[in-house]
Amino acid sequence: MELLKQKIVEQGVIVSDQVLKLDGLLNHQVDPQLTMQMGKEFAKRFGDQGVTRVITVESSGIAVAFATAYELGVPLVFARRKKTLLAEPDMLCERVPSFTKGIVTDILVSRDFLGENDRVLFIDDIIANGDAARGLIRIIARSGAELVGAGIVIEKCFQPGAQAIREQGIRLETLARIASLEGGRITFVD
């Protein structure tokens, strides 16, 4: 998606050789038109997979996952990062570190919204080390649902997350692949 790459260059802030801040595009403010285009693209790529639910991790993946679920005409489920007072005692849970936030959190999904009859598409904003993705994949497996693939807006190719997911035999589609942030410059994989 050339428009996405253009927006990443225009609005992305390189914090270090490892971190790209995308608050103006994905993580704090959302571009609705671009988000709907990304949802259409993921729906096109996975439309033949019989998806029954789209799933993501709270919170930055929700907008793109919503757009994808809307295009596919299926519900969106998001893994919560905090247990609420109303949470079921036997929720599906995984403890995962966050590269960007520098903390470890639990991600939780209700068994009411993910089960053995589901064909699930995982959508998220960025993959770096892939810890949250691997945690959600374990939750999906424990639920008995079938993971049909993962759609990630931005893949940081210089970090191991996407490759680790692919090595598990999971179909992983990305809309923009970043090769490097070195020297204060965003370099995309062609």
N, C-alpha and C positions, 0 to 999 in steps of 0.2 A: 504494500500500500504506500504509494509515493506521497500522498497527502499526509499520512501518519508520520513518515520520515521527515517531511518538511516541518511539521508541527513540533516534532522532537527536537530538531535543530534550533527552531525559533524559540521554543519555550523551555527546553531542558536546561538545567543548571548543573554543570559538572562540579561535584563536591570534591571528588578525588578520582584516582585512576580506577576505583572500584564502585563508586556511588554516583548515580545520576538522579537528580531531584526533578520530579515531574509533577509538582504540585499544581501548576497551571493547566495541566492537561488531563491527568488521571487520578491524582492522589489527594487533592483538596478541592480543586475546581474541575468541573467536567464539561467538555465540549459536546453538547447533545447531538449535533449533526454528525460529527466525526464518530461519536460513540455508536450511533445507530448504523453508520456505514460499517463499523467494525463488527457489529452484531450480524449484519447481513452477510459479511464475508465469512464469518465462522459458520453461519447457518448454511451457506452455500457449500462450504468444505465438508460439513458433517451431516448435511441434509438427508443423505441416503443411509444413515446408520440406525434409524428407528429410535432416536433419542426420546425418552419419556420424561427426563428431568435434566435440567442444567444445574450444576453445583459450583460454588465458589467459596472462598474464605473471606470472612468479614475483614475489612470493609472496602478496600480499594478495588477489588474485583467485581463488586456488586453492579456497578453501572453497565459494564460491558457484558457481564453475564445476563443481566436483565434484557439488554438489547438482543442478545443471542436467543434467549428463551422466548422473547416476544416474536422474533422472526420464525422460530421453530414451532410456536404455538404450544409450548409446554411450560410447566411450573419451574420456577427458580427456587432453589434451596441454597441457603448460605450457612456455612459452619460458623457458629458463634465463637468469639474469643473469650467470653466471660459467661459463667454460669449464672442464671437468674434465679430468683426465688421460685419461679414457676417451672423450672427445669425438671425433667423427669430424672429419677435417681439412676436409671440405667441407660443414659444417653451414650452414644458412641463417642469416644473421647481419645484424643492423642495429644501428647505433649510435644511441642515443636519449638525450636529456636527460630528467631527472626533475625536475618542478617541485617536488615536496614534498621530495625528498632533496637537491636542489641539486647533482646530479652528472650526469655523462654515463656511461652503461653500454652494453655490448653486450647484445642479447637474441638468443638462439640457439635454433633448433629443428632437430632431427634430420630429415633427409630420409626416414628410415625411418618416421616417424610422421605425415607430411603429404605428400600427393601428388595427382596430377591426377584421381583418382577420388573425392576427398573433397569433401563439402559441409560447410563449416565454420561453426560458430557461435562468435563471439568473445564471451566473458563477462569482465567486469572489475568492480572495486569502485567506482572513482571516475574520472570524466573531468573534467580541468581544462583544460590546454592541449592535450591529445590527442597528445603526442609519442610515447608508448609505443604507443598505439593505431595511429597512422599507421605506425610501424615494423613492428608485427605485421601490419598490412594489406599492407605491401610484401612481407613474408616469405610470406604466404599467396599473394599473386599470383605470386611467383617460383616457388613450389612447383607451380603449376598447379592448385591446389585452387580451388574456388569458395566465396567468402565469401557466406553467405546472410543475414548480419546481425550486429548487435552488441547485446548486452544489458548495460547498465551499471546498477549498483545506484544510484549517486548521480551526478547531473549537476550540475555547478556552472555554471549558465547565464550567469553573469557573466564566464566565461572562454571562450575561443573553440574549445575542443576538439570539443565535440559538434557545433556548427554546421559546422565544417570537415569532419567525417566525413559529415554529412548532405549537404553540398554535393558530395561525391564520388558521391552517388547510393546510398549505403549505408543500409540500413534500420537505424536506431538506436532501441532501446527502453530507457527508463529507468524505474526504480521510484520514485524520488524526485528532484524537480527543485528545486534551491535557487536562488532569485532573488538573494539577498543575505545577507551576513554582517555588514553594516554596523551600527555601534552596539552590537556585542556580542549581536546577535539573529539567529536563523536565520529567514529568510523563505522560504517555499516558493512555487513557481509553482503556481497552482491548476489 
